[in-house]
Amino acid sequence: MTVRRSAAALTALTALAAATAVLGGAAPAAFADGTPSPVAIPPGLYGTKDPQFDGVFRQSLAFLAQEKANVKPAEQAIGWLAGQQCADGSFTSFRADTSTACDPKKLDTNATAAAVQAFVAVGGHADAIKKGVTWLKSVQQDDGGWPYTPGLGGSDANSTAIAIGALAAAGEKPADVKSAKGGKTPFDALLTFALPCDDPGGPGAFAFQPDPKTQKLYANADATAAAVTGALGKGLTATAGPADTKGTACEKATTPEQAAHNGAAHLARTLAPTGFLKTPPMPGAADQPDFGNTADAVVALAAAGQSRQAKASADWLAKNAGPWAKESGPAAYAQLVFAADATGADPSNFGGLNLVKSLNATGPAPQSAVTSTPSAQTSQSKDDDGISLWWIVGAGLVAGIGVGFLISGRKKNQQL
């Protein structure tokens, strides 16, 4: 199984070891794909979990979240990320030994796009940004999109969306970035992943990829949230856009903006009953909240002008996501910062939790930090603790059936 990058899937993966420990399980000697684990945490890297799958990604998200709070990361932390870049401008998920050349089979469009956005946020590093963008352009597929790993599989909605965010952050016009063969743009690619309004499985949603056998599109929550922000030409830290006066009606989409409206409308309809998205079903387990994808959906909804549902789901996260973020680490705190910022909430008092202070504590002390006095974190009630245990038990159940299932949040046949 090919590992697909998503902030939600990765924060779930990084929480697995802690959840297993809580439940009394032993840490696996290797991951499901045979990759040895864990590796030592290098100085400068945020988080304490194994960085093999998400080192560059979580570092990049941490920088982006800190920029929202006017926090300058430590030079050691910035230097670590800069040292991860490959000679051709790309990034892998994590390089334990930067003295050796990058493995072409491990080059990662998602990590590269996230790192480009992070370098723009911290300032400077013009060469690293230029090299990263140049590499992304060099591996653009004929359909205008990007795969997770160049040369392995077709384009997908998530990788295409995060590449759009990198291009936009670097000052490029994504609509002008066209494939060498066919002249397709990233927006052309995104439209191919949009489900029509008459699709019973998810009208207006986006698929990760077409099913390889049937070419049918299946609605995917993670892909929809990513594609909405991408179709709007925005990145990981998208802010609130103009109010969408069309409500949650689905319309025939022939433009990126129409597809973004449909995707956001679908997310709003899906979130309305509970305020949160659910994890993929597991045998014998009750439905559980997917905190990471919910946070991503909040950002997408806000960017698309669906402010009412965005705020409602952000409020739900403020009440319930603290234990998840504590277990998951820097990327999770960053996702919550993005959700708070997009909906006008205070990241220094998000349900009583100072997200910025908590994020800063997962890595080297930043060069500068916000000067406002953080609000004291409210004590968790027994009901809140129940939610935390609920999620941890879910992660433990996943441990019993393999890590591969947990990190398949973008699997093409996952339906909302």
Buried (B, 14 or more C-beta within 10 A) or exposed (E): EEBBBBBBBBBBBBBBBBBBEBBEBEEBEEBBEEEEBBEEBBEBBBBBBBBBBBBBBBBBBBBBBBBBBEBBBBEBBBEBBBEBBBEBBBBBBBBEEEEEEBEEEBBBBBBBBBBBBBBBBBEEBEEBBBBBBEBBBEBBBBBBBBBBBBEEBBBBBBBBBBBBBBBBBBEBEBBEBBBEEEEBBBBBBBBBBBBEBEBEEBBBBBBBBBEEEEEEBBBBBBBBBBBBBBBBBBBBBBBBBEEBEBEBEBEEBEEBBBBBBBBBBBBBBBBEEEBBBBBBEBEEBEEBBBBBBBBBBBBBBBBBBBBEBBBBBBBBBBBBBBBBBBBBBBBBBBBBBBBBBBBEBBBBBBBBBBBBBBBBEBBBEBBEBBEEEBBEBEEBEEEBEEBBBBBBBBBBBBBEEBBBBBBBBBBBBBEB
